[in-house]
Amino acid sequence: MVTTMITREKAISNIKIKDATLGQKHTAPLSLHPFPVVGVITEGNITFQIEDEPVQHPKAAGKFNESANMRIARFDND
C-alpha cells in the first residue's frame, strides 16, 4: 500500500471531507487528483488499484490513500 506523508515542508491551506456513494457495479475511468486523497470504506467493498501496482480490495472499515498526481486505474464498487 502506498503511504502519503504530510511533512512540515508542505503547508496545508484547505482540507475537504466528502461522502460519496457508488452505485452497484459502478466503475470509474482512469483518474488522478492534484492533491493527496485519503478515504475510508464505510459500507461494502471496492476494487482499488494504483496504476502498475497490485489490485486491492478494501472492505468496510478499510482505507485507501493516493498521493497527489498518482494515476488510479480502478476504483470500482464490487
C-alpha positions in Angstrom: 0.0 0.0 0.0 1.2 3.5 -0.8 1.5 5.8 2.2 1.0 9.6 1.7 3.2 11.6 4.1 2.4 15.2 5.0 5.5 16.8 6.3 6.3 20.2 7.8 7.8 21.4 4.5 4.3 21.3 2.9 1.8 23.9 4.1 -1.9 22.8 4.1 -4.3 25.5 3.4 -7.5 23.6 2.8 -9.0 20.2 3.7 -12.3 18.9 2.2 -14.3 16.0 3.6 -16.8 14.4 1.2 -19.2 11.5 1.4 -19.5 9.5 -1.8 -21.9 6.7 -2.7 -21.1 4.4 -5.6 -23.9 2.7 -7.5 -24.0 -1.1 -7.9 -21.2 -2.3 -10.2 -20.0 1.3 -10.7 -16.7 1.6 -12.5 -14.6 4.7 -12.6 -12.3 5.7 -15.5 -8.6 6.2 -15.1 -8.2 9.2 -12.9 -5.8 11.3 -10.8 -6.1 14.1 -8.4 -3.7 17.0 -8.0 -3.8 16.6 -4.2 -3.5 13.6 -1.7 -6.7 11.6 -1.1 -7.4 9.5 2.0 -10.6 7.5 2.3 -12.4 5.0 4.5 -14.9 2.5 3.2 -18.0 2.7 5.5 -20.1 0.0 3.8 -19.5 -2.7 1.2 -16.2 -3.1 -0.5 -14.3 -1.7 -3.6 -11.7 -2.7 -6.1 -8.9 -0.2 -5.9 -5.8 -0.1 -8.0 -3.0 2.4 -8.3 -1.6 2.1 -11.9 1.1 -0.6 -12.2 0.5 -1.9 -8.6 -1.4 -4.9 -7.3 -5.2 -4.7 -7.1 -6.6 -4.0 -3.5 -10.0 -5.0 -2.1 -10.7 -2.8 0.9 -13.9 -3.7 2.7 -16.0 -1.8 5.3 -13.7 -0.1 7.8 -10.8 -0.5 5.3 -8.9 2.5 4.0 -7.2 3.7 0.8 -4.9 6.6 0.0 -3.5 8.2 -3.1 -0.5 10.6 -3.3 -1.0 13.7 -5.4 -1.0 13.1 -9.2 -1.0 9.3 -8.8 -2.8 7.5 -11.6 -5.7 5.4 -10.3 -6.5 2.6 -12.7 -9.5 1.2 -10.8 -12.0 2.4 -8.2 -15.0 0.1 -8.6 -17.9 -0.9 -6.5 -17.9 -4.6 -6.0 
